[in-house]
Amino acid sequence: MPASPPASSGAIAAASETVVLVGAGDIADCGRLADAQATAGLVRTLIAGRRGMVFTAGDNAYPNGSTRDFARCYDATWGAVRKRTRPAVGNHEYNTAGAAPYFAYFGRAAGKPGRAWYAYDLGAWRIYVLDSSCGGQASCRRGSPQEAWLRADLATNPRECVAAIWHHARWSSGYHGSDSRTAALVTDLYAAGAEILITGHDHHYERFAPQRPDGGLDRAKGIREFVVGTGGGRLYPTFLPRQNSEVRSNSVHGVLALTLEPGSYSWRFVPTKAGGFTDEGSGVCH
């Protein structure tokens, strides 16, 4: 399979343009391809004829992120939009040594093997894609190569509008719950005034109010997290709502569609079934 082109170091669209960012995590399971095919159809429709990109929030190809899993499961569904995809790695990709098939499939668009983090400009926005498995160089601790890179890039490339994407949910009311390993990354993003964090891992949809790194409500400067583990994997239960959780649903697969503008954004959760759960709203950049 040919490699995808690299993520651009320059802007994919002019800073004055309105762009879209569409995707989900926890995507392609060959045992239930119909669900991934349905979300792939939504992505193709939502991105068609528009400036923007597709994101993944990890666990792209079940069960092990193997070459076979990518060829039979992911490529048969979301592969249709691979050239417009900027992926994040998940824990299932690491079930195969070094997540090697993940890097082979997505090519330079996925970052470098052993260094699955990168950034790109999308319109007026700076998008950070990070590795929340937090092993090796991808350790999420303060001073680790990944965290130091993030801190330096935020300082070197200041933007009014910033979003981040990784796999493990920092906050979640779902089966896996909140993962504190990425606390230092959230702290860096908050200090830089980031607006949005997109995660997966828990197979449901959830939207949080803007929060400080300690989980306290901060509507003026906080980061709004979306958990979007609804790309095609089996949906998980949710439990007692975590503090500042505003909306939750595990009733339907779907994708998150963000419209990114200079100084603001809007979101819409689009379900695969007509009349299914949806969620929408808007926010401004700090």
C-alpha positions, -999 to +999 in steps of 0.1 A: +000+000+000+015+034-009+022+058+019+002+089+024+018+123+018+033+140+049+014+164+071+021+199+057+044+221+078+026+250+062-011+258+062-034+234+045-058+263+040-054+301+042-057+315+077-088+335+066-107+304+054-134+284+071-124+248+072-137+215+085-122+188+107-141+155+107-135+121+123-138+097+153-117+072+171-120+034+177-129+027+141-124-004+120-133-039+134-135-066+107-160-084+129-184-055+125-175-037+093-209-023+087-205+002+115-172+015+102-186+016+067-214+038+079-191+062+097-168+063+066-198+073+045-205+102+068-169+113+067-169+113+029-201+133+027-191+158+053-156+165+038-167+164+001-161+197-017-149+215+015-115+226+026-104+206+056-091+174+070-101+140+085-088+130+119-087+097+137-084+095+175-066+061+177-075+024+176-079+027+139-077-011+130-088-038+153-078-060+170-040-055+167-033-028+142-016-054+121-009-051+083-038-075+078-061-054+101-053-022+082-057-039+048-089-058+055-106-035+080-094+001+078-086+004+041-120-012+032-138+016+051-120+048+060-092+041+035-112+061+009-102+093+027-067+084+036-051+112+016-070+137+037-064+120+070-041+130+098-042+101+122-035+095+159-021+063+172-040+041+198-032+013+222-044-014+198-019-002+172+008-010+197-004-046+200+019-050+169+055-042+177+063-005+175+029+001+158+049-006+126+019-013+103+003+020+114+033+040+103+036+019+071+000+025+062-003+062+069+033+071+060+048+104+070+013+117+078+015+097+110+048+112+122+080+091+125+082+056+139+087+058+176+077+095+175+039+095+167+034+132+174+032+161+150+014+194+143-001+211+113-019+243+105-055+241+093-069+275+084-063+298+114-059+268+137-029+249+149-037+211+154-016+189+176-017+151+173-001+133+202+007+098+215-012+091+247+001+056+252+029+074+269+057+048+265+093+053+255+100+086+238+062+092+238+062+094+276+037+121+286+057+132+317+070+167+320+105+169+303+099+138+281+107+142+244+071+144+235+061+169+262+092+190+256+084+191+218+048+202+225+059+229+249+085+242+224+061+241+194+034+259+213+059+287+221+074+288+186+040+287+167+016+307+188-020+307+175-052+322+187-070+289+181-055+255+191-068+220+191-052+187+202-061+151+194-050+119+211-064+085+220-069+081+258-095+103+273-082+127+299-117+129+313-144+103+307-176+089+323-171+057+303-158+022+309-121+031+309-126+064+327-103+093+330-066+088+322-042+111+342-011+102+323-016+131+299-019+157+326+013+174+317+002+177+281-031+192+291-012+217+313+009+228+284-021+232+262-040+251+288-011+275+294-011+282+256-048+289+256-059+258+237-096+254+230-103+218+221-091+183+230-105+153+210-100+118+224-114+083+221-106+050+239-140+049+256-165+039+230-191+065+234-196+102+227-192+128+255-188+165+256-173+183+286-175+220+296-143+239+293-119+228+321-087+236+338-060+209+339-072+199+374-107+193+361-122+224+375-147+244+355-132+273+335-156+287+309-133+317+302-100+299+294-107+261+298-102+233+273-133+216+260-129+178+256-148+157+232-147+119+237-155+104+202-149+067+204-178+061+180-161+053+148-172+017+145-160-004+174-185-020+198-201+008+219-194+008+256-216+017+286-213+050+304-216+054+342-222+082+366-214+115+349-180+129+357-178+165+369-184+190+341-197+163+317-224+181+297-236+155+272-231+117+269-245+090+246-236+054+238-267+048+216-252+052+181-220+053+161-211+086+145-185+112+138-176+147+151-177+175+125-159+207+136-162+239+116-131+260+123-131+297+117-107+325+126-115+331+162-143+306+167-156+271+161-188+250+160-193+213+165-219+187+155-220+150+163-235+133+133-251+099+139-251+070+114-288+064+119-314+089+109-331+104+140-302+092+162-286+111+190-269+143+179-252+173+196-242+207+184-229+240+197-202+266+192-174+284+210-148+312+207-111+311+208-093+324+239 
